Amino acid sequence: MVALDYFRRLGHDNHRRLSKLYAWEEKKSKTSWGAQTVDYERIAVAAVEAMTGADLHRFLVVCALASDLYCPGYNPRQSLEKDSNLARTSVRYKVDSAKIAAAVQAELSKAKNKATKQGQPADKLSTAKSSRRKQSK
């Protein structure tokens, strides 16, 4: 009951973010005026009822921090605001947020480089040629 009440108070953008984070299936339905809409509250009710106690605790923490974790679309590299709850808590517990940000950026760049290398047709062709050479020898 508490988790769903908290979820309802978050707002539409945070509903969308949480739905993507938890990979909830977003079924669109028609409205009375003919548009398409997603009922995030109904999706959350079904998901929260299936959660265990530990999952509910994590869900409440994520809901509490969802607004602090917002990255604007115009500048996704913008750092966390100094007066946000998450930033103040990290200072209180002496967490090095710069070190965490650097580690995340390094991991994301590795994933990006790996994805671009797999998507290049030249690499695929050279791999195919080298395998043919090995077979002919």
N, C-alpha and C positions, 0 to 999 in steps of 0.2 A: 504494500500500500504506500509506504513512504517513498520507495524507489520510483513508482509510477507517478506519484504526486510531484516529485522533484523533476522527473522527465517532462511532465506537462508544462512546468514553469520555465523550461529552458528557452523555448522559442524555436521557430521553424528551422533556421539555419543550423542550430546545434542538433536538432532532431535528425537532419540530413547527415551531419557529420558522424553522429553516433551510429546511425544506420549503416553507413559505409564502414566504419571501424569494426563493427560486429558482423559485417557481411549479412545483414538481414535482407531478405528478398523484398524488394520494393514493388508490390503489385499496384499498378495504376488502375483507377476506376473512374468512370465517367461521373461528372457532377450534373446537377439539374440544368445548368446552362450550357452543357455540352463540352466542357473542357476536361482535361485529364488531371487527376490529383492522386497523391499518395497519402493514405491515412497512417501516419507514423505512430500515432497513439495506439491503434489497434495492433500494429506490428510489434510494438514495444510490450503491450500487455501479454501477448502470446510468448514472447521471448523471455520476459521477466518471470513469468509463472514457471517456466522450465528451468530457471537458474537455481543452482545450489546456494547455500548460505555464503560461501566464500565468493562465488561469482557475483552475488548481490552486493557484497561489500566492495568489490572491485568496480562494479557498475556505478555505485554511488560516488566513489572517488573520481571516476572518469567524468561523471556528470558534473561534479563540483569543479573540475579543472577544465571542462570543455571550453568555456569562454576564454580562459587564459591561453589556451593552445591555438587560438585563431591566428592564422597567417593571412594577411590581406593578399588578394589576387594580384594587385598592382606591384607588390614588392614582397615576394615569398622569402627573401633572405633577411627581412627585417627581424631584428632580435626581439626577444621578449621584453616587454615594458618593465622598467625597474620597480614600479609600484604595484605590479600584479601580485596576486596571492602566491602564485608558484615561485616567482622570483624572490619574494620576501622570505618564503619558507626555505628556499635553497640557501639563502644567505644565513638564516638562523641555524640550519643544520650543517653549515660549512661544506656544501656541495659545490664543486667547481663546475659551474654551468658552461664555461668556455671550453673546458676539456671534453665535456659530453657533446657539445655542439660540433667540435672538431672531429670526434670519433664518428658521429652520425654522418657528417658531411663526407668523410673518407669512405664510409660504408656505402653511402648512396652513390658516390662517384664510381666505386668499384662495380656496383650493379649496373650503372649506366654504361660504363665502358664495356662490360661483358655483353650487354644487350646490343650495343652498336656493333661489336665485333661479330656477333652471331647473325646480324642482319645484313652484313656486307656481302654482296654477291661475288666479289673478287675472291674473298677467302674461301667461299664454298667451291668456286671453280678450281682454285689452286689445290684444295684438299682432294677434290675428285681426280685431278691430274696426277697427284702424287700417289694416290691409291692405285691408279691404273699402272703407273710405272712399277710399283712394287709387285703387282700381279704379273706383269710381263717379264720380270727378272726371274 
